Amino acid sequence: MTREARLMSGIILIAVPTIQYGGYFLLTSLINKGSGYMENPLRQNFFRAGHAHAGVIVILSLVCQMLADAAVLPSPVLWFVRIGIPLSAILISAGFFFSVLPPTATQASGAVSLIYIGATILAVGVVALGTGLLRTPTSP
């Protein structure tokens, strides 16, 4: 594992407690009848999606750090992959959470655009990484 992969993996792992806090927040919202969480299906779905996307994309980010070591990509593209994929977890989750912040929200706010920005960064990052891996010369 390269120094770059160790650095980024360390940063990503340090961010995991924020996902844990999201799970704690969801659990306390479910338990607390006064939170209004159970009365708002849109908020339930968006919060659940935000939490799930964060966890899955963070795991993908860790795998991509190791795969990036084997990819044949220009340095700026490689750093886009290393930073962009974990950044997409933050943007997508933030979009889900921030777009329905008020307990009485009946539709998503403009913050939903963060989901689309994050999804675009994620798609570009994984396609670039996949391309870089396919360009890797095969060993004899």
C-alpha positions as CSV (number, residue, x, y, z in Angstrom):
1,M,0.0,0.0,0.0
2,T,1.4,3.4,-0.9
3,R,1.8,6.3,1.4
4,E,-1.1,8.1,-0.4
5,A,-3.4,5.1,0.0
6,R,-2.5,4.9,3.7
7,L,-3.1,8.7,4.2
8,M,-6.5,8.7,2.5
9,S,-7.6,5.4,4.2
10,G,-6.7,6.9,7.6
11,I,-8.7,10.0,6.9
12,I,-11.7,8.0,5.7
13,L,-11.6,5.7,8.7
14,I,-11.4,8.7,11.1
15,A,-14.6,10.0,9.5
16,V,-16.5,6.7,10.2
17,P,-17.8,8.0,13.6
18,T,-19.8,10.6,11.7
19,I,-21.7,7.7,10.1
20,Q,-22.1,6.1,13.5
21,Y,-23.5,9.3,14.8
22,G,-26.0,9.3,11.9
23,G,-27.2,5.8,13.0
24,Y,-27.5,7.1,16.6
25,F,-29.5,10.1,15.4
26,L,-31.9,7.8,13.4
27,L,-32.3,5.5,16.4
28,T,-33.1,8.3,18.8
29,S,-35.5,9.8,16.3
30,L,-37.3,6.5,16.1
31,I,-37.5,6.1,19.9
32,N,-38.4,9.8,20.7
33,K,-42.1,10.2,19.9
34,G,-41.8,13.9,20.0
35,S,-39.3,14.1,17.2
36,G,-42.0,13.9,14.5
37,Y,-39.8,11.5,12.6
38,M,-42.4,8.7,12.3
39,E,-45.0,11.2,11.0
40,N,-43.0,12.2,8.0
41,P,-42.4,9.4,5.5
42,L,-40.4,11.7,3.2
43,R,-38.0,12.6,6.0
44,Q,-37.7,8.9,7.0
45,N,-36.8,7.8,3.5
46,F,-34.3,10.6,2.9
47,F,-32.6,10.1,6.3
48,R,-32.4,6.4,5.8
49,A,-31.0,6.8,2.2
50,G,-28.4,9.4,3.5
51,H,-27.2,7.1,6.2
52,A,-27.0,4.0,3.9
53,H,-25.3,5.9,1.1
54,A,-22.6,7.2,3.5
55,G,-21.8,3.7,4.8
56,V,-21.7,2.0,1.4
57,I,-19.7,4.7,-0.4
58,V,-17.2,4.9,2.5
59,I,-16.5,1.2,2.2
60,L,-16.2,1.6,-1.6
61,S,-13.8,4.5,-1.0
62,L,-11.5,2.3,1.1
63,V,-11.4,-0.4,-1.6
64,C,-10.7,2.3,-4.3
65,Q,-7.7,3.6,-2.3
66,M,-6.0,0.2,-2.7
67,L,-7.1,-0.2,-6.3
68,A,-5.8,3.3,-7.1
69,D,-2.3,2.1,-6.3
70,A,-2.5,-0.3,-9.3
71,A,-4.1,2.1,-11.8
72,V,-2.3,3.8,-14.6
73,L,-3.6,7.3,-14.4
74,P,-2.0,10.8,-14.5
75,S,-1.3,12.1,-11.0
76,P,-4.1,14.8,-11.0
77,V,-6.7,12.2,-12.1
78,L,-5.4,9.7,-9.5
79,W,-5.9,12.4,-6.8
80,F,-9.4,13.2,-8.1
81,V,-10.2,9.5,-7.7
82,R,-8.6,9.3,-4.2
83,I,-10.4,12.4,-3.0
84,G,-13.6,12.5,-5.1
85,I,-15.0,9.1,-4.2
86,P,-15.0,9.7,-0.4
87,L,-16.1,13.3,-1.1
88,S,-19.1,11.9,-2.9
89,A,-20.2,10.0,0.2
90,I,-20.2,13.3,2.1
91,L,-22.1,15.2,-0.7
92,I,-24.7,12.6,-1.3
93,S,-25.4,12.1,2.4
94,A,-25.5,15.8,3.0
95,G,-28.0,16.2,0.2
96,F,-30.3,13.6,1.6
97,F,-30.1,15.0,5.2
98,F,-30.1,18.8,4.5
99,S,-32.9,18.7,1.9
100,V,-35.4,17.7,4.5
101,L,-34.1,19.3,7.7
102,P,-37.3,20.8,8.9
103,P,-39.4,18.1,10.7
104,T,-42.4,19.2,8.7
105,A,-40.8,19.1,5.3
106,T,-43.1,17.9,2.5
107,Q,-40.7,18.2,-0.3
108,A,-36.9,18.3,-0.8
109,S,-35.2,21.7,-0.6
110,G,-32.5,22.9,-3.0
111,A,-29.9,21.0,-1.0
112,V,-31.1,18.0,-3.0
113,S,-28.7,19.2,-5.7
114,L,-25.8,18.0,-3.5
115,I,-27.0,14.4,-4.3
116,Y,-26.6,15.0,-8.0
117,I,-23.2,16.7,-7.6
118,G,-22.0,13.8,-5.4
119,A,-23.4,11.2,-7.8
120,T,-21.6,12.8,-10.7
121,I,-18.3,13.0,-8.9
122,L,-18.7,9.3,-7.8
123,A,-19.5,8.2,-11.4
124,V,-16.5,10.1,-12.9
125,G,-14.2,8.8,-10.1
126,V,-15.1,5.1,-10.5
127,V,-15.1,5.3,-14.3
128,A,-11.7,6.9,-14.2
129,L,-10.4,4.3,-11.8
130,G,-11.8,1.5,-13.8
131,T,-10.2,2.9,-17.0
132,G,-6.9,3.3,-15.2
133,L,-7.1,-0.3,-14.0
134,L,-7.8,-1.6,-17.5
135,R,-4.8,0.4,-18.8
136,T,-2.5,-1.4,-16.4
137,P,-0.1,-3.6,-18.2
138,T,-0.4,-7.3,-17.6
139,S,2.6,-9.0,-16.0
140,P,4.2,-12.0,-17.9
